[in-house]
Amino acid sequence: MHDSDDSTQTTARPVTRLGARFRGFLPVVVDVETAGFNPKTDALLEIAAVTLQMDEQGVLSRLETHACHVEPFPGAKLDPRALEFTGIDPYHPFRFAKPEREALEKVFVPVRTLVKESRCSRAILVGHNPSFDLAFVKAAALRAGIKRNPFHLFSTFDTATLGGLAYGQTVLARAVQAAGFEWDEKSAHSAIYDAERTADLFCAIVNLWRELQEGAR
């Protein structure tokens, strides 16, 4: 499997329902926690990716969560304000953090596998203001020398925009609650928690659109 948009490869294989839904792209919800805002200089500290599945009726739901705590790369900046906001101690021994390459591959490998199984051409990152998450993923992959980044390098799905459209809410906590899910502020700003709530929100919006389309027929 090659991470490319080669139409001769994708059309030669049978297309799954999920593979056909988003123009051959596999949506994967990603959240990162960092030690600042600059992906080139500030440390990536946590990464979580939630894969999705679609049933025979076209209903989208969460599948699996893959996550890892990340060691600051050599020379990385650690903004005290960012650490205070997330509550992360980058060097706490019980984080069991991994170097960037190992942490990224823990996420990338199952994503690549699902891309192939779903007959998709590439993964596409879903996030809440996802340009931030994608920038840190791309910068870390570049530092780690990972050439097969499974994610589209510039296209994303933004749940802030979609939440504003569907529920009139662009803040993640408010959009999640408007979609009918609980929000635990104490668990927020963890990559796993935020990624899973973002996944719930994305699935709810996609499924709502499906219901509206079917109701209009």
Disulfide bonds with the S-S distance in Angstrom:
none
